[in-house]
Amino acid sequence: MNKHVGANQTQLSPNHPTQLRHPLVVIGETGTSKTATIESTLKSLDPDTNSQLILNFSSRTTGNDVRRMLNANVEKRAKGVYGPIPGKKLVVFIDDMNMPKEDEYGTQQPIALLRVVIGRGGMYQQGSDLSWRSLRDMTYTAAIGPTGGGRQSLDPRFLSLFTVYHALQPSSESLFSIFSSILSSHLSNGFSRKLHAYVDKFTHLSLLVYRRENSLKRKGDSMLFSI
């Protein structure tokens, strides 16, 4: 399932993660408020019935890091069954989910673990017995950016486990309004009032440079240009 998130949309409502009862991922360029939109949605959840776990992935995140954080936020309910405090759901938000680098075998260990956790509803524990730990009353949300700049391409079979939202880029008019307001506010802090006459020109030229440089990106470039 694919949906779109408007550039000025601050929540995923009316269908937030626990209503969808399905893993959810927001995909979009830097500056499209992916993380802010999800965090705003999570803040709107009833704290009496929902708890949250935020995982910030980086290139150095390992499968063991993810396993440790999940285990630290659940408790035993029955033999082999774990979950959040009874009466609550645990909403796991994974920011920059496609940042972990591949190992020597071409595997992103955190993603391989999450595929089992989300797809099969649990995970094997480390140790000699490799016991299965079933995870109950948990739902997953994530944000990812486009491939490049250290971000990896994710297995389509893994993404198929999610409802996919696409965060739309703000319009040129919206960007101009946002950044001219920011610049005007900054110049009001002790700068000469003569500079205020150039706010529109500065904003226009800044956006022009961004669009020009962003359009020159070549395949394999390690840099991402962000508003």
Phi and psi in degrees as a GROMACS rama.xvg file:
@    title "Ramachandran Plot"
@    xaxis  label "Phi"
@    yaxis  label "Psi"
@TYPE xy
-121.675  135.311  ASN-2
-134.675  171.964  LYS-3
-122.377  143.71  HIS-4
-112.146  121.114  VAL-5
-65.5672  153.643  GLY-6
-63.9298  -26.7812  ALA-7
-103.739  13.7244  ASN-8
-85.7309  128.468  GLN-9
-101.548  -11.3358  THR-10
-140.902  163.191  GLN-11
-88.846  3.87108  LEU-12
-60.3366  153.673  SER-13
-83.252  -4.0622  PRO-14
-104.264  76.1347  ASN-15
-79.6307  169.503  HIS-16
-50.8075  -43.4748  PRO-17
-72.3882  -24.1321  THR-18
-74.3324  -37.2929  GLN-19
-69.3092  -28.5791  LEU-20
52.8388  38.3603  ARG-21
-152.952  141.376  HIS-22
-53.5545  145.998  PRO-23
-136.953  136.294  LEU-24
-131.705  138.966  VAL-25
-108.776  123.287  VAL-26
-110.985  133.873  ILE-27
-177.929  163.978  GLY-28
-65.6185  162.641  GLU-29
-60.2155  135.844  THR-30
95.0017  4.63753  GLY-31
-98.2602  11.4384  THR-32
63.8832  34.397  SER-33
-58.9057  -55.6012  LYS-34
-63.9367  -44.0795  THR-35
-62.0438  -37.9458  ALA-36
-65.684  -44.6172  THR-37
-67.4383  -43.6148  ILE-38
-62.5754  -38.1236  GLU-39
-63.6481  -39.3482  SER-40
-64.5568  -42.2792  THR-41
-64.7203  -36.1218  LEU-42
-66.1823  -22.4857  LYS-43
-82.9047  -9.18643  SER-44
-73.805  148.537  LEU-45
-69.1575  115.116  ASP-46
-66.4538  -15.9263  PRO-47
-75.7098  -20.7661  ASP-48
-122.226  -0.777568  THR-49
-138.388  137.663  ASN-50
-119.859  163.715  SER-51
-131.201  147.671  GLN-52
-134.479  120.283  LEU-53
-106.56  123.334  ILE-54
-112.706  117.65  LEU-55
-99.2958  104.21  ASN-56
-79.0756  148.534  PHE-57
-137.484  -179.672  SER-58
-64.3396  -19.5966  SER-59
-100.625  0.794314  ARG-60
-65.3484  135.649  THR-61
-114.542  167.259  THR-62
-62.2966  -36.0159  GLY-63
-65.5449  -34.2908  ASN-64
-60.5712  -46.1938  ASP-65
-65.5199  -45.163  VAL-66
-58.3761  -44.6977  ARG-67
-63.4084  -42.8366  ARG-68
-68.0343  -39.7768  MET-69
-65.0483  -45.2815  LEU-70
-62.7302  -32.6057  ASN-71
-73.4654  -13.305  ALA-72
-114.923  14.2274  ASN-73
-130.207  162.165  VAL-74
-132.38  160.727  GLU-75
-72.2865  131.637  LYS-76
-107.853  -37.2291  ARG-77
-157.773  179.048  ALA-78
-59.8797  118.101  LYS-79
76.0171  5.57744  GLY-80
-120.56  127.041  VAL-81
-132.759  158.235  TYR-82
-176.08  179.724  GLY-83
-68.7149  -178.455  PRO-84
-53.2537  134.135  ILE-85
-51.313  136.334  PRO-86
93.8097  -4.97704  GLY-87
-122.79  156.79  LYS-88
-108.56  144.834  LYS-89
-102.045  117.485  LEU-90
-98.0147  115.107  VAL-91
-98.3088  119.542  VAL-92
-107.634  122.452  PHE-93
-110.177  107.859  ILE-94
-90.3185  141.279  ASP-95
54.9686  50.2067  ASP-96
-62.1436  -24.6872  MET-97
-97.9118  21.6698  ASN-98
-82.2218  -32.6984  MET-99
-55.8017  134.601  PRO-100
-79.2285  158.533  LYS-101
-76.6288  147.552  GLU-102
-84.729  -172.879  ASP-103
-64.7432  -14.8156  GLU-104
-100.137  6.0783  TYR-105
80.257  19.1899  GLY-106
-108.806  135.132  THR-107
-89.772  103.351  GLN-108
-57.5612  -43.8999  GLN-109
-61.1361  -37.2194  PRO-110
-71.1218  -38.7781  ILE-111
-61.0569  -40.8537  ALA-112
-66.8465  -44.9637  LEU-113
-63.3176  -32.9797  LEU-114
-61.7068  -38.1959  ARG-115
-73.6654  -44.9579  VAL-116
-59.1654  -48.0865  VAL-117
-78.6303  -43.6095  ILE-118
-71.0545  -35.0608  GLY-119
-113.936  -4.91156  ARG-120
76.7286  29.7464  GLY-121
174.119  -169.208  GLY-122
-156.406  155.688  MET-123
-80.9779  140.691  TYR-124
-86.1812  154.365  GLN-125
-79.1513  151.147  GLN-126
132.206  -178.522  GLY-127
-70.1429  -30.0183  SER-128
-92.3226  -15.7445  ASP-129
50.156  45.8929  LEU-130
-67.0231  147.955  SER-131
-86.3484  132.117  TRP-132
-115.499  110.024  ARG-133
-80.5536  133.633  SER-134
-110.391  122.65  LEU-135
-113.963  156.238  ARG-136
55.9837  46.5687  ASP-137
-130.519  142.044  MET-138
-133.934  157.401  THR-139
-129.244  134.467  TYR-140
-128.11  155.574  THR-141
-154.582  160.01  ALA-142
-129.919  135.185  ALA-143
-137.563  150.576  ILE-144
-104.78  176.213  GLY-145
-67.3177  152.581  PRO-146
-59.2939  138.404  THR-147
122.187  160.823  GLY-148
63.3848  31.14  GLY-149
96.5241  -12.2659  GLY-150
-85.7638  137.879  ARG-151
-97.9917  160.587  GLN-152
-82.0511  132.386  SER-153
-94.7766  148.251  LEU-154
-60.5763  124.107  ASP-155
-55.8166  -30.7411  PRO-156
-67.1897  -31.9932  ARG-157
-72.6898  -45.2055  PHE-158
-64.0911  -25.0225  LEU-159
-65.9607  -13.6893  SER-160
-77.9011  -11.253  LEU-161
-109.615  152.143  PHE-162
-79.8846  127.171  THR-163
-102.437  123.9  VAL-164
-106.46  136.92  TYR-165
-104.535  119.885  HIS-166
-81.5319  120.683  ALA-167
-81.4412  146.2  LEU-168
-69.671  140.777  GLN-169
-65.5358  152.258  PRO-170
-69.0271  164.105  SER-171
-58.4366  -39.09  SER-172
-65.1547  -40.6775  GLU-173
-65.7532  -43.8592  SER-174
-61.1503  -43.3152  LEU-175
-62.29  -44.1228  PHE-176
-63.4462  -43.7244  SER-177
-62.8367  -51.2478  ILE-178
-80.2044  -26.1058  PHE-179
-69.0277  -35.7491  SER-180
-65.9788  -42.2057  SER-181
-62.3257  -44.6016  ILE-182
-66.3518  -41.2729  LEU-183
-60.5003  -42.3006  SER-184
-64.3625  -41.5126  SER-185
-64.3619  -41.5868  HIS-186
-71.822  -14.7903  LEU-187
-77.5263  -6.6369  SER-188
-93.5259  65.3101  ASN-189
89.4456  2.36104  GLY-190
-85.2654  157.564  PHE-191
-59.2668  137.465  SER-192
-66.0369  -18.4993  ARG-193
-62.6946  -28.8103  LYS-194
-69.0572  -23.8484  LEU-195
-61.268  -27.3233  HIS-196
-68.4645  -16.067  ALA-197
-104.553  5.65836  TYR-198
-56.4922  -48.1774  VAL-199
-62.6404  -41.0389  ASP-200
-67.1325  -45.0134  LYS-201
-59.2183  -44.4949  PHE-202
-64.1776  -45.6654  THR-203
-60.5119  -44.7186  HIS-204
-68.6839  -37.6033  LEU-205
-62.0347  -45.7846  SER-206
-67.136  -33.7071  LEU-207
-64.7499  -44.2908  LEU-208
-63.5387  -43.0409  VAL-209
-59.2021  -49.2887  TYR-210
-63.1223  -39.0234  ARG-211
-65.5278  -48.5815  ARG-212
-67.099  -37.9488  GLU-213
-66.5994  -31.6006  ASN-214
-75.0691  -14.375  SER-215
-94.4393  2.25053  LEU-216
-58.8627  136.248  LYS-217
-110.171  152.402  ARG-218
-57.7031  129.875  LYS-219
96.8  -8.65726  GLY-220
-60.7992  142.258  ASP-221
-94.0103  -2.73756  SER-222
-104.625  146.389  MET-223
-118.875  132.062  LEU-224
-92.5046  123.415  PHE-225
-116.82  138.349  SER-226
